[in-house]
Amino acid sequence: MFLIISLIILIISPFVIKRFIHLNNERKQKVLLLSPQFEELFGGEITEILLQEFLKRDSYLRIQSLKLPEDKETVPDIFIYDEGNYSSLIDEGILAKLKLSEKEQLAIQLVSFMPLLFYNIDILTVAGFDRPPKTRDEFIKYAKAVSGSNETQLANTAGAAISLSPKDRNAVQRDIFSWIWASGGDFWQEGNRPILNVKTMAGDIAFLGRLYNDRLLAYRIFETTGEQRLEDFADGKIAMMIAYTSVIPFLRERMGDNSFGITNIPGSGSAGKYNTGISSIYAGINVNCEYPDEALDFLSFLEELKPVFCETLKAVPGVVSDIIPGNYIRNDPFYSKSQDIFVSSAIVQGFSGKPSADEYENAFLEELQIFFRTTRTAEDTITAIQNRWDEIFYRIK
């Protein structure tokens, strides 16, 4: 009997020990919730591979990716978000301060994109042009030729488009500020108070007003999002528009490589340096996260994978601080041209990551609408915007 019992113990003991270890690991394992935007951006397959890879590094920490729409109301521990949502998270006070270096920050940039002028080669060719516009006068000339053409192929085709729907949180930076920056504009030259230079920026506002008043823009600019306009552009309904480099893969798939082109946004012709803003994808931690140190470990893991994210999304500039671009940039004419424009540009900041960003941008947009629909001058419009910006600044200071 003793021998039989001993034999049974020897047989079952490995299974008992293994089960005990498994249960112990389950008790120790910590779970962090990752916002669904990660899977939206990088795809389910890549998301699963990365989460499994991280699990190999730390078997006691499991990252669970939330899904849309079933997990829409669940607040994640780790946020993945774009430029349009950054400032709203700051205003909610939900982002924890990160200590990844000596300087505290609220987020890490995973990948970045720059705005460019996209143009439909076929439409401009029919309108009589064999290259994109280099100046604003040429831009207006091209837009007029397309919008006013009697050619059958250009029926119902708009010369240009801007999209300023309130549903598009990137609209003002992409479709308005980008024109100002291209002429050398910078709102933050005098410190932490945003300043509009009436002398240099009045021409930018007047240019936008001319596009609107001469009916060179696609209709319903205040009800349409950039995503909707992108579809219109891909369908051959718009000749020229500003978009971020993130849309290049989509347009290549829809239109082919020979139907559209990219170039820098035409400036005002002043001596100012060509400036550009960038739109980024960020990662941050919920201030109420139960395991902040472990969440920070995951963000450090994501930082290591920046080249993977850039390659996946074909991002330009991708990682702003990288001197040597990835092979996908060097070996492709679309991305290498985008990179050349970026290298010759100066990066300026809009209101992303700043408190009350939506208020600043809404104030600008509301006064711009008044300018479009009345006889108010560009100079008076800039003064009106500046007064509203000052009210916001001194209230939240």
N, C-alpha and C positions, 0 to 999 in steps of 0.2 A: 504493500500500500504506500509505504514511504517512497519507494522508487517511482511508482506511478505518479504520485503527487509532484515529486521533484521534476519528473519529465514534463508534466503539464505546465508547471511554472516556467520551465525553460522555454517551452514552445510559445506560450502566450506573453511572456514578459516583454519581448521587443515591441509587440503591438500595444501593450499597455503603456509602455514608456513613450512610444511614438504618439499615442493619443493624448497622453498627459502633456507632452511638449506642445502639441498642436493646440490644445485647449488653453494652455498657458500663454502661447503666442497670441491667440485670439483675444485673451483678456488684456494683453499688453498693447495690441495693435490700435493705433490711433487713425481716425478717418478724417480727412479734410475734403471739403466739397469745392470742386472747380467749376467756375461759371461756364454755361453752355456755349459761350462765344468762342471758346478755344476750339471746340469740335466744329463749329460753324466755319471758322477761318481755315483750319488746317485739315479738316476731314476726319472721319471716324477711324480710318485705318491708322493714320499717323498718330492720332491721339492715343489709341490703344497701345501702340508700340512704345510710345514715350512713357506712358504710365507704367507699363510692365517693366521697362528699363529702370525707371526710378524705384520701383518696388524691389528690384534686385539689390539696389544700393542700401535700402532701409526696409527690411521685412516687417518692421513694426509700424510702418506708416503707409497707409493706403490712400491714394488720391482717387476720389470718386467723381467722375464727370457728370454734371447735371445735364438733363436733356430738355429740349423744348418740344412741345409746350407743357408737358406734364410737370416739370420742375420750375415753371416760370415764376412762381411765388416764393420759392425757396431762396434764401439769401446765402450766397456762397461764402466760403472762407477765403478763397483766392479769386480775385477779379481779373478777367481778361477783357479789355475794352479799347475802343478806338478814340480818336481825337474828340469827336463830338460828345462823348459821355464823360470825359475826364473831369471837366470843371463841375458838372452836376454832382459827381461823387464827392468832390471837395466841398461843395456847398452843403451836402448832406452830412459832412463830417464823418464819413464812414470809412475813410482810408487811414490805415495805420502808418505811422512814421517808420521808415525803413533805415536801418543802419548797415548799409552795405559798404560804406566807406566812412571817411571822417565827416563827410557832409550828410546830413539827414535829407531824405527825399520821400516822396509819397508813392513813387512808382518807378519801374524800370522800363525802358524802351526795348521792345523786342525786335521791331522792324519798322522802317520808315519809308515814306513815299513822297514825291515832290509833284507839284502841279505843272502841267505843260499845256500848250495849245495843240489840240488835236484837229486835224483837217481831213476832209474827204477828198481824196485825189481826183476821183471821177467827177464829182460835182464841180470842183474848181476848173477842171479841164474843159468841161462843157461850157462853163462861164467864160472861158478864154484865158485862163491863167495856168502857167506851167510850173509854178512854185508857190509856196505859202507866203502870206504877207510878212514883211519885215518891220513895217512901221504901223502906227495906228491909222494914219491916213490911208495906207494900203488896205488895212483891215476893213475900214469903212467902205472903201472902193469895191473890195471883193464881195462884202456882204450885200451891198446895193446891187451889184451885178447879178447875184444869185436870186435875191428876193424879188427883184423887178424884172427878171428874165421872161421872155416870151417862149423860150425853148420848152418843148413838151416834156423833155426829161427832167426839167426843173420845176414842174408844176407842183404846188404845195410843198416846196422846199424852202426852208428858212436859211438866211445867210449866216446867222449866229444864234446862240442860245445862252441864257443864264437861267438858273433855277433857284428860286428863293423861297420855296415852301417852308413854313414853320416846322414841318415834319422832317426836314433835312437839316440835321444839326451841324453839318459841315458846309452849308450853303454859303454863308457870308464870307467865310475865310477863303473858300475855293473860288467863288464867282465874283467877289467884289474886292476883297483885300489883295488877292493875287495880282490884280491890275495895278493897284497902288504900289505894291512891293516891286513889281517889274520896272517901275520908274525910279526906283531907289528909295521909296518911302519906308519909314520905320517909325512905329508908334512909341517906341521906348528909348529914344535917343537921350532923353533928359532924366532918366532914372525910372522909378517905379510908378510914375503918373503918366498915363497914356496921353500923348500930344499929337494933334493933327496940325500939320503945317499948311496954313491957308495958301501961302504963295506957291508951294510946289504941288499940293494935292488938289487944288481947284480944277486943274486941267484934267485930272483923273475922273473927277465927278462929272465934269462937263462932257467928257468922252462917253461915259456911260449914259448920260442923259441924251446924247445925240443918237446912240444906238436905239434907245427906247422911243424917242420922238419921231425918228425917221422910219420906224416900224421895220427895223432890220433884225429884230429878235423873234424867235418862235413865240407863239402866243402863250398866255397864262403863266407868265414868269413867276408870279407870287403864289401859284397853286401847284407848281410842278417840282418834283424832286430831281436831284442829279441822276438818280438811278433811272427814272423815267426818261430823262433826256438822253441818257446813254443808250437806251433801247432805240429811241428815235434816230440817234446818230448812226447806230449800227444798221438801221433800216433805210438809211440814205435820205432822211428827211431834214437833216441839219448839215450845213457845210463846215462850220467851225464851232468849237466849244472848248472850255477848259475842263480838264479832268486830271486825276492823279495817275501816276504811272502804274498804280495797282490794276487799272482797267485794261492794260495792254494785252494780257493773255486772253481776256474775254473777247476783245475786238479782233484779235488775230484769228480766233476760232470762228467768229461770226462772219467776218468780212474778208479774211485772207490778208496776206502781208502786203499786197500791192494796191489795196483800195483806200488805205488811210496812211497818214504820216503824222509825225510829231515835230514840234519846234518850240523855241522859247516864246514866252508871252510878249507880244510887242510892247515896248515901253513908249514913253512920251517924247523921246528924242533928247531929253535932258542929259547932262553929263553924269547923272547919278549912276552908281553901280547897280547892276542887275541883282535884285534881291529875290529870295524865294522863301516861302514858309514850307514846313514839312508836316505831313500828317502821319502819325505813328500808331502802332498797336502797343498797348501797355499791359503790364501785370502789376497788381497791387494786392495788399492783404486787408481783409476786413478788420476794423479796429476791435471788433468783438470776437475775433477768432480765438478758439479755446487753446490752440497750440501754435502760437505765433512763431516760436523758434523753428518748429518743424515746417511751417509755411514758408519761412524765410529760406530754409534749406531747399525747398522746391523752387523758389524763385532763382536761387543761385544755379540750380540745375538748368532752368530755362535759359539763363544767361549764357551758359555754355553752348546752348543749342541755337544761338542766333544765326550762325551760317546755314543751318538746316532750314530755319524759318525763311530766310532770305531766298534760298534756292527754291523752296516750295512755292513761294508767292511771286518769285521773280521780281524782287523788290529793288527799286532804285530810289534813293541811294542805298537802301538796306540798312546797314549800320553806318551811321554818319561818321564815326571816328575811324573807320577802317580806311587805311591809305590804299591798300591793294584790293580792288573789287574782286568778286567771285568770278569763276570761269563763265558762268551764264551771262555775265555782263560783257566780258571781254570778247566773247565769241558770237555775239548776236548784235546786228546793226541797230535794232530798236533800243536795246538796253545800253549799248555803248554810247549811242548818241545822247540818251538821257543822262548818262553819267558825265559826259563831256559838258553838258549844260550845267549840271550840278556843280562840277568842279570849278567852273568859272563864275559861280554865283556866291553871294553872301547869304547866310541863313539869318532870317529875322523871325521874331515871334509874334503871334497873334495873341489871343486871350486864353488859349488852351492851358489848363493847369492853374489858372488864376481864379480867385474868388469872384463871384458875380459875373462870370464870362458871358452868360446868356443875356444879362441886363445890358452890358456894353454892346453886344452885337445887335440885340433887338433895338436899342436906341439908334444905332447907325442905320439899320434897315428901315425903321419907321420914318426917319427924317429923309432918307433917300426916296421913299415912296412919295412923300410930299413934294420933293424936288421934281420927280418925274411927272407929277400930275398938276403942278402949278407953275407959275412964272417965277418962282423964287430962284435967285442966282446960286451958282455953285459955291461962291464965297460965303453967302449967308447960310447955306446948308451946312458947310463945314463948321461955321460958328455955332449953329444950333446943336450939332452933334457934340462939339467940344463942351458946350455948356452942360449938356446932359451927362457926358462922361465925367465932368468935374463933380457934378452932384453925386454920382455913384461913388466916385473915388473918395470924396471927403466923408461920405456917410459910412463907408465900410472901413475907413482908415483906422 
